[in-house]
């Protein structure tokens, strides 16, 4: 990300849609919310008033998300998260 931006927001997202909206033969049990059983986890980084990046990740645990931030964000930037 561009080092000229000093604030980057980091979060995770799950892509895959609601089970109730899928065909009956494609629905899976116990997959509501943040389940990676039927949804793809993403790590999302957004510069304030700038670019954004989303990357498919294996999980949204702390280790994985920190690695993504270190790889894509300048060390001098402020990181904003919801936790």
PLY file of the C-alpha trace (Angstrom):
ply
format ascii 1.0
element vertex 83
property float x
property float y
property float z
element edge 82
property int vertex1
property int vertex2
end_header
0.00 0.00 0.00
1.10 3.53 -0.61
3.24 4.76 2.32
1.98 8.32 1.84
-1.25 7.28 3.56
-0.80 7.10 7.30
-3.98 5.21 8.29
-5.01 1.77 7.07
-8.15 -0.04 8.19
-7.92 -3.84 8.46
-10.79 -6.28 8.74
-11.98 -9.69 7.61
-14.98 -10.67 5.52
-16.70 -13.89 4.48
-17.96 -14.33 0.92
-20.45 -17.01 0.00
-24.04 -15.97 0.60
-26.75 -17.13 2.97
-27.69 -20.78 3.08
-31.42 -19.98 2.87
-30.81 -18.37 -0.55
-29.10 -21.46 -1.99
-30.73 -24.36 -3.77
-31.85 -27.02 -1.31
-29.32 -29.56 -2.59
-26.42 -27.09 -2.11
-27.22 -26.06 1.49
-24.97 -27.15 4.34
-25.92 -27.50 7.99
-24.47 -25.25 10.71
-22.87 -22.70 8.41
-24.47 -19.46 9.57
-22.21 -16.44 10.19
-18.43 -16.84 9.97
-18.32 -20.48 8.94
-15.55 -21.33 6.49
-17.38 -24.53 5.60
-19.33 -22.84 2.82
-17.79 -19.35 2.77
-14.41 -17.98 1.70
-12.54 -15.84 4.28
-10.92 -12.61 3.07
-8.43 -10.25 4.68
-9.31 -6.68 3.68
-7.07 -3.59 3.91
-8.34 -0.09 3.09
-6.30 3.13 3.02
-8.16 6.18 4.24
-9.12 8.05 1.06
-7.06 5.61 -0.99
-6.73 2.10 -2.32
-8.08 -1.14 -0.96
-6.92 -4.75 -1.10
-8.69 -7.98 -0.41
-6.95 -11.35 -0.34
-8.27 -14.85 0.13
-6.77 -16.32 3.32
-6.77 -19.79 4.85
-8.23 -18.50 8.13
-8.91 -15.26 9.95
-6.83 -16.01 13.01
-4.53 -13.35 14.46
-1.35 -14.85 13.00
-2.69 -14.93 9.44
-4.12 -11.41 9.57
-0.92 -9.94 11.07
1.17 -11.58 8.32
-1.10 -10.02 5.70
-0.74 -6.58 7.29
3.06 -6.86 7.55
3.29 -7.94 3.92
1.07 -5.14 2.53
1.29 -2.11 4.82
4.18 0.28 5.45
5.54 0.05 9.01
4.92 3.75 9.66
1.16 3.50 8.98
-1.44 3.49 11.74
-3.57 0.34 11.71
-7.26 0.62 12.63
-9.20 -2.57 13.47
-12.44 -3.40 15.21
-10.66 -5.38 17.94
0 1
1 2
2 3
3 4
4 5
5 6
6 7
7 8
8 9
9 10
10 11
11 12
12 13
13 14
14 15
15 16
16 17
17 18
18 19
19 20
20 21
21 22
22 23
23 24
24 25
25 26
26 27
27 28
28 29
29 30
30 31
31 32
32 33
33 34
34 35
35 36
36 37
37 38
38 39
39 40
40 41
41 42
42 43
43 44
44 45
45 46
46 47
47 48
48 49
49 50
50 51
51 52
52 53
53 54
54 55
55 56
56 57
57 58
58 59
59 60
60 61
61 62
62 63
63 64
64 65
65 66
66 67
67 68
68 69
69 70
70 71
71 72
72 73
73 74
74 75
75 76
76 77
77 78
78 79
79 80
80 81
81 82
